[in-house]
Amino acid sequence: GIIDLIDLWLDLAKDIKADGILFSKSWGCRFTTPAFKILKDRALDELSIPVLGLDFYTPGENLGQVKTRVEAFIEMIKK
């Protein structure tokens, strides 16, 4: 289920010593929205790393906004 998948993502992040997680989600998806919330909370609590959720309505949409958000996320992690 969803918890098993989140456990896998967190294990992978821990194994590679990730500084943060980018999570791509489809706006309004009934799976990715709750998964993101759980992943974000657990990543902060268990690994002390931030998670950036990137919402997409359709693939390739809002790329300028995504680029800006990812750049800001990377800068935040570097500090």
Backbone as JSON, one array per atom type, in Angstrom:
{
  "sequence": "GIIDLIDLWLDLAKDIKADGILFSKSWGCRFTTPAFKILKDRALDELSIPVLGLDFYTPGENLGQVKTRVEAFIEMIKK",
  "N": [[0.8, -1.18, 0.0], [0.2, 2.33, 0.27], [1.77, 3.17, 2.45], [3.85, 1.32, 2.46], [5.11, 2.01, 0.08], [5.94, 4.62, 0.65], [7.68, 4.05, 2.75], [9.65, 2.72, 1.27], [10.56, 4.84, -0.4], [11.63, 6.54, 1.57], [13.61, 4.89, 2.66], [15.29, 4.68, 0.43], [16.06, 7.38, 0.14], [17.47, 7.68, 2.51], [19.51, 5.79, 2.13], [20.97, 6.88, -0.01], [21.77, 9.16, 1.12], [20.28, 11.55, 0.83], [19.73, 15.04, 0.42], [17.37, 16.26, 0.19], [14.01, 15.85, -1.05], [12.35, 15.69, -4.11], [9.07, 15.76, -5.09], [6.9, 14.78, -7.42], [3.65, 15.51, -8.33], [0.36, 14.9, -9.5], [-2.05, 17.32, -9.88], [-4.84, 17.16, -7.83], [-4.9, 14.41, -7.72], [-5.93, 11.48, -6.15], [-4.23, 9.71, -4.95], [-1.52, 10.69, -4.9], [-1.68, 13.08, -3.45], [-2.36, 12.55, -0.63], [-0.16, 10.86, -0.16], [2.01, 12.55, -0.51], [1.75, 14.31, 1.69], [2.14, 12.57, 3.89], [4.71, 11.58, 3.28], [6.21, 13.98, 3.33], [5.94, 14.8, 6.03], [7.08, 12.59, 7.39], [9.66, 12.48, 6.26], [10.8, 14.82, 7.23], [10.58, 14.37, 10.02], [11.88, 11.85, 10.43], [14.24, 11.8, 8.87], [15.15, 14.32, 8.77], [15.05, 15.93, 6.46], [13.99, 18.13, 3.85], [11.01, 18.2, 1.79], [9.94, 18.87, -1.43], [7.01, 19.51, -3.02], [5.82, 19.18, -6.25], [3.38, 20.35, -8.24], [1.47, 19.29, -11.0], [-0.72, 19.94, -13.62], [-1.0, 19.12, -16.23], [1.43, 17.25, -18.1], [4.47, 19.0, -18.64], [3.45, 21.48, -18.26], [3.49, 24.7, -16.68], [6.32, 25.08, -16.42], [8.17, 27.15, -16.01], [7.51, 28.14, -13.47], [7.97, 25.83, -11.98], [10.73, 25.52, -12.35], [11.69, 27.79, -11.0], [10.83, 27.23, -8.37], [12.24, 24.85, -7.84], [14.88, 25.74, -8.02], [14.93, 27.52, -5.83], [14.48, 25.7, -3.78], [16.79, 24.14, -3.91], [18.69, 26.07, -3.23], [17.89, 26.54, -0.59], [18.49, 24.09, 0.58], [21.25, 24.06, 0.36], [22.09, 25.79, 2.34]],
  "CA": [[0.0, 0.0, 0.0], [0.86, 3.64, 0.24], [2.8, 3.25, 3.5], [5.0, 0.54, 1.99], [5.79, 2.81, -0.94], [6.62, 5.72, 1.35], [8.83, 3.43, 3.43], [10.67, 2.49, 0.24], [11.14, 6.14, -0.78], [12.45, 7.03, 2.68], [14.8, 4.04, 2.71], [16.16, 5.09, -0.67], [16.61, 8.69, 0.48], [18.46, 7.45, 3.56], [20.64, 5.05, 1.55], [21.8, 7.75, -0.85], [22.06, 10.35, 1.92], [19.64, 12.66, 0.12], [19.59, 16.31, 1.14], [15.98, 16.66, 0.02], [13.22, 15.02, -1.97], [11.41, 16.33, -5.03], [7.93, 14.86, -5.26], [6.03, 15.23, -8.51], [2.29, 15.01, -8.14], [-0.69, 15.41, -10.38], [-3.01, 18.08, -9.1], [-6.13, 16.5, -7.64], [-4.78, 12.94, -7.68], [-6.31, 10.98, -4.83], [-3.13, 8.93, -4.39], [-0.3, 11.44, -4.62], [-1.88, 14.15, -2.47], [-2.09, 12.06, 0.73], [1.2, 10.31, -0.09], [2.92, 13.68, -0.32], [1.64, 14.8, 3.08], [2.78, 11.59, 4.77], [6.14, 11.59, 2.96], [6.79, 15.23, 3.8], [6.02, 14.75, 7.5], [8.02, 11.55, 7.83], [11.02, 12.84, 5.84], [11.28, 15.81, 8.19], [10.69, 13.76, 11.35], [12.79, 10.71, 10.51], [15.51, 12.01, 8.18], [15.46, 15.76, 8.85], [15.24, 16.5, 5.13], [12.77, 18.73, 3.31], [10.39, 17.64, 0.59], [9.26, 19.86, -2.26], [5.96, 18.95, -3.87], [5.63, 19.89, -7.51], [2.06, 20.04, -8.8], [1.29, 19.41, -12.44], [-2.05, 19.67, -14.15], [-0.67, 18.29, -17.39], [2.89, 17.22, -18.27], [5.08, 20.11, -19.37], [2.81, 22.75, -17.91], [4.06, 25.55, -15.64], [7.74, 24.77, -16.26], [8.87, 28.31, -15.45], [7.24, 28.14, -12.03], [8.66, 24.67, -11.42], [12.16, 25.83, -12.34], [11.91, 28.75, -9.91], [10.65, 26.54, -7.09], [13.34, 23.9, -7.65], [16.08, 26.53, -7.74], [14.82, 28.01, -4.45], [14.62, 24.52, -2.92], [18.22, 23.8, -3.91], [19.37, 27.1, -2.43], [17.54, 26.3, 0.81], [19.23, 22.9, 1.03], [22.68, 24.39, 0.44], [22.38, 26.58, 3.55]],
  "C": [[0.85, 1.26, 0.0], [1.98, 3.75, 1.28], [4.04, 2.47, 3.09], [5.8, 1.32, 0.96], [6.55, 3.97, -0.31], [7.83, 5.2, 2.12], [9.97, 3.2, 2.46], [11.35, 3.8, -0.15], [12.06, 6.67, 0.31], [13.72, 6.2, 2.84], [15.8, 4.43, 1.62], [16.82, 6.44, -0.37], [17.7, 8.55, 1.54], [19.7, 6.79, 2.98], [21.55, 5.95, 0.72], [22.17, 9.06, -0.15], [21.53, 11.62, 1.23], [19.55, 13.89, 1.02], [18.16, 16.82, 1.08], [15.31, 15.73, -0.97], [12.33, 15.92, -2.81], [10.3, 15.33, -5.3], [6.99, 15.45, -6.3], [4.65, 14.64, -8.3], [1.33, 15.66, -9.12], [-1.74, 16.1, -9.52], [-4.34, 17.33, -9.04], [-6.08, 14.99, -7.58], [-5.07, 12.45, -6.26], [-5.23, 10.11, -4.2], [-1.96, 9.83, -3.99], [-0.49, 12.53, -3.57], [-1.69, 13.64, -1.04], [-0.69, 11.48, 0.89], [2.2, 11.42, 0.16], [2.92, 14.16, 1.12], [2.37, 13.86, 4.04], [4.29, 11.59, 4.55], [6.82, 12.83, 3.52], [6.97, 15.21, 5.32], [7.07, 13.75, 7.98], [9.46, 11.89, 7.44], [11.61, 13.87, 6.81], [11.53, 15.17, 9.55], [11.8, 12.72, 11.43], [14.17, 10.97, 9.91], [15.99, 13.46, 8.25], [15.79, 16.36, 7.48], [13.91, 17.05, 4.62], [12.28, 18.01, 2.06], [9.68, 18.77, -0.14], [8.26, 19.13, -3.14], [5.76, 19.81, -5.1], [4.31, 19.43, -8.13], [2.05, 20.26, -10.31], [-0.16, 19.11, -12.78], [-1.92, 18.76, -15.36], [0.85, 18.32, -17.56], [3.39, 18.4, -19.11], [4.5, 21.47, -19.05], [3.58, 23.43, -16.78], [5.55, 25.31, -15.37], [8.53, 25.94, -15.68], [8.71, 28.36, -13.94], [7.98, 26.99, -11.35], [10.16, 24.95, -11.31], [12.49, 26.77, -11.18], [11.82, 28.07, -8.55], [11.79, 25.57, -6.81], [14.63, 24.65, -7.33], [16.07, 27.04, -6.3], [15.01, 26.86, -3.45], [16.09, 24.13, -2.8], [19.0, 24.8, -3.07], [19.11, 26.9, -0.94], [18.35, 25.13, 1.37], [20.71, 23.21, 1.22], [23.05, 25.11, 1.73], [22.57, 25.71, 4.76]]
}
